[in-house]
Amino acid sequence: SHSLVKCEYVWKKTDQWINFPWSVEKPVVRRAGQVLDA
């Protein structure tokens, strides 16, 4: 379980500086939502 925790930590840390497809799409969806709300 120790290795799993380390791997999970690495993923969380890596997610901060890598733009995953789903990470990049979130702001776009929010912008579209704001436009629709306006």
Number of C-alpha atoms within 10 A of each C-alpha: 6 7 8 9 10 11 12 12 12 11 12 11 11 11 12 10 8 11 11 10 8 8 12 11 12 11 11 11 11 11 12 12 11 10 9 8 7 6
